[in-house]
Amino acid sequence: MQHAIEITDTNQSATEHDAARAWVGMPYPLLLDVSSLELTDRQLEKLFADNSIFRFEVTAKGELVIMAPSGEYVAERENELAFQVTQWAKEDGTGIAYGATGGFRLPNGALLAPDASWVTRERRDAWRGEQEALPEGERRSFPNLWPDFVLKLRSPGDTVIGLQRKMQEYLDNGARLGWLIDPINKRVHIYRPGEAAVVLDEPETVSGDPVLPGFVLELQEIW
């Protein structure tokens, strides 16, 4: 079966407003099987940019996941979490922090965008070197390397079990530390390879040692 995707122009605010209104009543999130299209990174990048009001991921099965834009409740907390990770990363200097718009192509083929993440500078520089050695047309838009650390914030529409599966997917594809922040139940789920998840009830702080040495996440503003 052939699939078609209309790439719309969202440069005009009226188009964005129409898109937002059209989202009401749609499944959340919306999954489209686009595997037969074999979309390249450049095509996906254009699709995402032309429909930037939405948020996108691609599953390992080739499904395009379309998500509603973050509401005020989630956006404020996403920004705070990304800010703390970024501030620490700049002071530490051994790696690069990314926010919710940073997409990673995992070894299993999925294209995922955690709410905050961190990659060692050594691994990031090695990937950039590989890309710079390629002809421009063969370079990838999304880094085909996995984050060393991932953070996911639960939104009101998310299920805990669905997010737990996603966190396990990150671990299965190389992540060394994962935090699932659940502001609804005021819990933090901590994931490490080869270990059972640890759940903290209403913690004030969470330590990133040893993967993120010296980083302590402050959670007062998240709860």
Buried (B, 14 or more C-beta within 10 A) or exposed (E): EEEEEEEEEBEEEEBBEBBEEEBEEEEEBBEBEBBEBEBEBEBBBBBBEBBBBBBBBBBBEBBBBBBBBBEEEBBEBBBBBBEBBBEBBEEBEEBBBBBBEBBBBBEEBBBBBBBBBBBBBEBBEEBEEEBEEEEEEEBBBBBBBBBBBBBBBBBEEBEBEEBBEBBBBBBBBBBBBBBBBBBEEBBBBBBBEEEEBEEBEEBEEBEBEEBBEEBBBEBEEBE
